[in-house]
Amino acid sequence: VVSGDGFDETVGAMSLYVADLPMAQAEDHSTIDVLDSVDSTVAHSLSLISTRSGLFVPSVARIADTDLSALLILGSLQIDPTFRGNGLGLEAIEIACKRFSLGCSIAVLTAFPTQWEGRVAEGPSQFKRDRAKLMAYYSRAGFKPILDNGLMVRRLDY
């Protein structure tokens, strides 16, 4: 919602999750089971965790500066076409990272152009170009690609 003098306008929607992995581990729950229990958005984060140790894989541990922490998982981000091109998506990401980062060392998202939902096979080359464009956009918010499947992470220092 964008608010101003006498107006409120819904400009898009975002979903996010906080996965408290140390708490899960302390309560004898598998970190992998926790990430695989909600939906496919959260399950994409499974590749951040070692199946053997249940801790962050080394490349993620270096970014997070820890073996395991809570994760801020940014799910879908959709800005109404009328409002695109004004930096609102990046602003929404920044606000979410600041507001929901308590106890999280990293934020994670998957760069997946929503117009390709269920249609990737129709144009895999164009999908890759669109995903690369989206990844470049998210990199402006400090996210770095961690795998070639569009998964990106950002250290949180709030």
N, C-alpha and C positions, 0 to 999 in steps of 0.2 A: 504494500500500500504506500503510495506517495501522498503525503499530506501537505497542505499549504493553508493559506489564509482563506478559510471557508470552504475547503474542498478536501475530499479523500478519494483517491482513485486507485483501484486494484489494477496493478500493471503486470502481474504474473503470479507464479506459484513456485514454491520450493519445498522439497522434503529433505529432512535430515534425521540422523540417528546418532546417538552417543552409545558406543559399545564399551562398557567398563570391563576390559579384559583382565586387569589385575584382580578385580573383585570376583570375576568368574573363576579365575584360577584359585583364589583363596578359598572359594567355596567348592573346590574340587570339580568344577565344570570345565570341560575342554574349551579352550578359546576358539577352536575350529567349529565346534558344535554351536557356540554362541553366534558366530558370524553366519553360520549356515541355517539359522533357525527362523529368521524374520522374512526375508524375501530376496529376490535376485539382486537387488541393488546392494544389499549388505553382503550377500554371498560373493560378489565380485571382489570383495576385500580379502577373501581367503588366501589369495596368492601373496599377501603381505606376511603371512604366518607360516613358520616352518612346521610341516606335518610331524616331524620327529620331536622337536622340542616344545612346540606350542608357543614359541616366542617369535618376535619379528625376525624375518630373514635378514641377513647381514646388511644388504643395501638399504633397507628401511631402518634398521637399528642405527646406522650411521646418520641418517637424516634426523631421526627422532632423538638421537643421543641417549637412547635407553633400549633395553632388551624388550620391554613391554610397557604399554601404557593404555589408557583409554583412547579410543579413536573417535574423531568427529567424522562421520560419514555423510557427505553431501550427496543426496539422492538426485532426483530430477530438479532441474532449474528451467523454467519456461517463462519467457517474457513475451507478453502479447505483442504481435507484430507491429502494432501501432506505436509501441514505445521502444522498439529496438533501435540500437545505434546511439543511445544516450548514456551508455555506461551503467545502466541500472543492474544488469546481471553481475558485473564486477562489484558494484556497491552492495548488492544482496549477499554475495559471497563474503565480502569483508565484514559485513555486519554479523553474519552467521558465525564466522570464525571468531570474532571478538566475543559475541554474546554466549556462545555455547562451548567454548574451548576449555572451561575449567576442568583440570585434571587430564586433558588431552595433550599429547605431545605433537600429534600430527592430525591433519585433515586429509581425507582421501575422497576422490571422486573418479568417476569413469566418464571420459569424454566420448559421448555417444549422441550423435545428432538425432534428435527425436523424430525427425521426418523419415528416418530409416527404420523405425520400429517395425519389425516383422517383414522388412523388405530388402535386407542387405543383399540377398542373392540376386535381386533384380539389376543391380549395378555396383558390383564390388569395387571397381576402380573409382567411381564417383564417390562411393561411401568412404573410401580411404582418403580421398582429397577433402571431403567434408569433415571427417574426423580430424585430419591434420590441421585444418583451419580452426576447429573448435579447441584443439590442444594448444595452438598458438594463443588463442584467446585466454584460456585458463592459465597459461604461463604468465600472462600479464598480472594475474592475481597471486603469483608466486608458486604455482604448482609445477612440479617436475614430473616428466614421464618416468614411471618405474618399470613398466613392461610395454611390449609393443601392442597390447590389446586395449590401449586407451586409458589404463589405470594411471592416475597421477596422485602425487602426495605433496603436501606442503607442511613444513615445520610450523608449529604454533608457539609463539613466544609471548603470550599475553599473561 
